[in-house]
Amino acid sequence: MGKGEYLGEFEQIVLLAVLRLGKNAYGVTILEEIEKRTERSVMIGAVYATLDRLEKKRYISSKVGDPTPERGGRAKRFFKVTAQGSAALERSRKILENMWAGLDPIVEEP
């Protein structure tokens, strides 16, 4: 597997948020889901930069919805995880499970 094929921690978090949100996955809801589940503050710019990177890797796809009056006539961009994205998440999960194997409970460093 090449260097660019590994998922970073935040990429995994964003992909998982998109999966959880389903058809309601757009920038702000993704940000809110991440902040709720990780209990950490996240910059919206970091979310969009990661979404763009994941789309370039073809791990997610996006489509523009209809314009809405509450957004001043602007449309939302909705995201969904592709089959490649699901496979990348599963690879990351297996790698982490292999690394954690045998370390439960976590042993203190000497």
C-alpha positions in Angstrom: 0.0 0.0 0.0 1.4 3.4 -1.0 2.0 6.3 1.3 -1.0 8.3 0.1 -3.4 5.3 0.7 -3.2 5.4 4.5 -5.8 7.4 6.3 -4.8 9.9 9.0 -6.7 10.2 12.2 -8.7 13.2 11.2 -9.5 11.6 7.8 -10.9 8.6 9.6 -12.9 10.8 11.9 -14.4 12.8 8.9 -15.2 9.6 7.0 -16.9 8.1 10.0 -18.9 11.3 10.6 -20.0 11.2 6.9 -21.1 7.5 7.3 -23.0 8.3 10.5 -24.8 11.3 9.0 -25.9 9.5 5.8 -28.0 11.8 3.5 -27.6 14.7 6.0 -23.8 14.9 5.6 -22.7 18.4 4.7 -20.0 20.7 6.1 -21.7 22.0 9.2 -23.4 18.7 10.3 -20.1 16.9 9.8 -18.4 19.5 12.0 -21.1 19.2 14.7 -20.9 15.4 14.6 -17.2 15.4 15.0 -17.3 17.9 17.9 -20.0 16.0 19.7 -18.4 12.6 19.4 -14.7 13.6 19.9 -15.4 16.4 22.5 -12.9 18.6 20.8 -13.2 21.9 18.9 -12.7 21.7 15.2 -12.2 24.4 12.6 -14.6 24.3 9.7 -11.7 25.0 7.3 -10.0 21.8 8.5 -13.2 19.8 7.8 -13.5 21.2 4.3 -9.8 20.8 3.5 -10.1 17.1 4.6 -13.3 16.6 2.6 -11.6 18.0 -0.5 -8.6 15.7 0.1 -10.8 12.7 0.6 -12.7 13.5 -2.6 -9.5 13.7 -4.5 -8.6 10.3 -3.2 -12.1 9.1 -4.3 -13.0 8.1 -0.8 -16.0 10.3 -0.8 -18.2 11.9 -3.5 -20.3 15.0 -3.3 -23.3 16.6 -4.9 -24.8 20.0 -4.6 -28.4 20.1 -3.3 -31.1 22.6 -4.0 -30.7 26.2 -2.9 -32.4 26.9 0.4 -34.0 30.2 1.6 -32.4 29.9 5.1 -29.0 29.9 3.4 -29.7 33.0 1.4 -30.4 31.0 -1.7 -27.1 29.1 -1.5 -27.0 25.3 -2.0 -25.5 22.8 0.4 -22.8 20.3 -0.8 -23.7 16.8 0.5 -21.1 14.1 0.9 -21.2 10.3 0.9 -18.5 7.6 1.4 -17.6 5.6 -1.7 -16.8 1.9 -1.8 -13.1 2.9 -2.0 -13.6 5.0 1.2 -15.3 2.1 3.0 -12.4 -0.2 2.0 -9.9 2.4 3.2 -11.7 2.7 6.6 -11.7 -1.1 6.9 -8.0 -1.3 6.2 -7.3 1.4 8.8 -9.5 -0.4 11.3 -7.6 -3.7 10.8 -4.2 -2.1 11.0 -5.2 -0.5 14.4 -6.7 -3.7 15.7 -3.5 -5.5 14.8 -1.4 -2.9 16.5 -3.6 -3.0 19.6 -3.7 -6.8 19.8 -2.2 -8.1 23.0 -2.0 -4.6 24.6 -5.2 -4.8 26.6 -5.0 -3.5 29.3 -2.5 -0.9 28.2 0.8 -1.5 29.8 2.6 1.4 31.4 6.0 2.2 29.9 9.0 1.2 32.2 
